């Protein structure tokens, strides 16, 4: 039985579904990379959508390749977040919806990431999140990297719009402790530390994160944990270690 998204659930995955040969024993031998990946992990974050659009049929093929309770997180295109800076993006959002919407109920979350120099803007951000919400029925996670987005007005806006503030490690632009904007959901992006995108997390780091996630799930929250330390293949072994306590969880 697929697990209801309304219940507490831990969704561990990576930013992409490349499978390093060192972890091959943890995955089925047959199938596409995505099919093999989805046999082990319950979610994946699609980052390539940030750089270029994908055809609707590509999203449909991806959706058909994974189990019914698998969930995709899709990064909103940089043409919207970085180039247009959230302003007058209705046509681009419509196009993005026609594309990513082909994931159907397997589209679990949209990731909105802003550039480091993009400060808090009240009205444009509110209009943007409203437009995104009107087109998609999934969660919205938001990763800002400018200190102004952690102010009280920004926090209030995210809460009002039902947007989940990303917990990033290492945190960028965040002046103090994380202040959540959702009582039912958390979205964590582990970029690698101390060297972002490269460093592999230690067993001690992972045990600490896992204890925090388990506590939140026990309270009925859905927790997304995405490993983005992909530059030298650390994401997959780290994700396996977080899920199982070891890398080689043979299929």
N, C-alpha and C positions, 0 to 999 in steps of 0.2 A: 504494500500500500504506500503510495506517495505520502510524504509527510506534509501536513498542512503548513502553509507559510504563516498562519496566524499563531502557531505555537512557537515556543522557544526552540531555536535551532542554531547550530554552529555550522557555517558554510566556509570551509577552508579551500583555498585555491591559489592559483598563480596568475600573473599578468601575461597570459598567453599559454599555449599548450604544447610548447616544445618539450620533448622528453630526452634528457641526457642519457647517454648509453650506460653511464655508471648506475643508473636507477632502473634499468630495463626490467630486472626481475620483479619489480613492484607492479608491473602492468601486464595486461594480456598481450600475447604475441601477435594476435591477428587484429585487423581493423586499421582505420586511419589513425593518425596521431590524436585527433580529437576524440574518436571513439574509445581508444585505449585510455586516454586521459580521463574521460568521463566515467569510465568503469571504476575509477578509484576516487576521484575528487568530485564533490557536489556542485562546484561552481568554477567559473573562470572569468577573468576580467579581460575584455577585448579592448586593447589599447590602439590597435591599428586603425580603428574608426576615427581616432583623433587626427590622424595624418592624411587619410584619404577615404572617400566614400566606398562602401561595398554595395554591390548590387542586391536588390531584394531577394533574388533567387539564391544568392550566397548565404544570406542569413537564414533563409528557409532550409537550405541544405544543412547548415550547422544545427538548426533546431531538430532536424530529423535524425541527427547523428548521436543524440544524447538521450538518456533516460527521461521519463516524464517529470521526475522531481528535480532534475538538474536545473540550475539557474545561471543565466548569463548576466554579467554586469557589463555595460557598454559605455565607453568614454565618449562624451559629447565632442563633436568635431571642433578643432581649433579655429576653423573659419568662423565659428559662432562665439567661442569663448575668448580667443586671443586677437582675432582680426576685427570682427565686428564689435567685440567687447559687450555682447549681450543686447545691443541696440538694433532695432529694426531687423529682426532675424526671423520673422514669421515664415517667409518662403523657405529659408534654410531649415527651420524646424519641421515644416511640412515634408520636405524632402527626406530629412533624417527619420521622420516617423514612418514614411513609406518604406524605407529601407529596414531599419532596426525593428520596426513593428512586425516584420515577418517572423520574428522569434516567438510571437504569440505569448502564451502564459509562461514560457520559459525565460522571457525577459524579466529579470527580477529587480534590476536596479540600473539607473543611469548615473554615471560619474561625471560631475562638473568640476573641472580643475581650472583655476584662474592663474595667470602669470604673476610672478612675485611683485611687480610694480602696480598691479591693478588694485586700487584701494576701494573701500566700501562706497557703494552708490545705492541709495535707498530705492528710489522710484524705478530706475531701469532694472535693478535686480528683482524687485517685486513683480514687475510685468513679465520678466523673463521666466521666473519660476512658475507664475500663473500659466503662461503659455505652454511650458513644458508639461505641467500637470494636466492641462486640458487635452494634450495629445497622447499622453502615456499614462497607463494605470499602474505603473510600478513605483518602487521607491526611488528617491533622488538623494544621492550622496554628494556632498560639496566639500572640495578641498581648496581652501584659500591659502595664500602664502604671503599676505600682507597683514600687518598687525591690526589695521583698522577693522578687519573682518571678525576680530575677536572682541570687539567692543560690545557694550550692552545693547545699543540700537541694532547692530548686526545680528547679535544673538536673538533678539526679539523678532527680527524679520524672519530668520531661518525657522524659528519655532512657529510663527504664524503661517508660514508657507509649507510647513510639514517637511522640511528638508533636514537630512541627517548630516551633521558636521563630521567630517572625516577625522579620525585619530591617525595621525601620520607619525611614523618613526623613521628617521629623525624628524621632529616637528620643525616646520619652516614658518617663520613669521609670528608664531604663537608666543605672546609675552608672558603667559602664566600657565597654570594647570588647565587641562582640558575641561571645557564646560559643554556637556552634551546638549543637543537641541531636540532630541527625541527620547521618549521614555520607553519605546518599544523596540528600538533598533540601534545597532552600532555598526559602523563601517570602518575597518582598520586596514591601513596600507603600510606594510612593513617594507621600507625601501632599502634596508641594509644599513648597518651602522658598525663601525664608524665611517666606512667608505660607502657612500650611497650608491645603490644599484649593484655593488660588488660583494660587500661583506656578507659572510654567512653568520647567522645567529647561533649563539652557543646553546647547549642543552639547558643551561641555567636561565638564559633569556626566554627560551621557549616554554620552559616549565612555569615561569612567572606569567607569561602571556596566557598560557592554557588555563591556569588557575583563575585568572581574571575572566576569561571567556566562559568557563564553566559556571562561575558565579552568576554571570549575567543571563546565561541560558536558563539556569535554575529559576530565575525570576521571570521567565517567560519572554525574554528578549531574543530577537533574531540578531545574530552576530556574524558579520562578514569579516573574514580575515584573508587579505590578499597579499601574497609575497611578491614584491616587485624588484627583488634583488636578482635580476635575470641576466646581468651582463656576463657572468661567468658560470651560469648554471646553478646558482645556490638556491634558487626559489623552490624547485621541486624537492630536493632532499629536505629542506627546512619544512616544507608543507607536510611531507610524509612524517617527519619527526614530530611535528606538532599534533598530527592526527593519531599516530600510532606509538610514539615513543621510540621509533627506530626508522631507519631509511628503508631497509629491505623487508618490507611487508609483502612477501611474495604472494602472487595470485595463484 
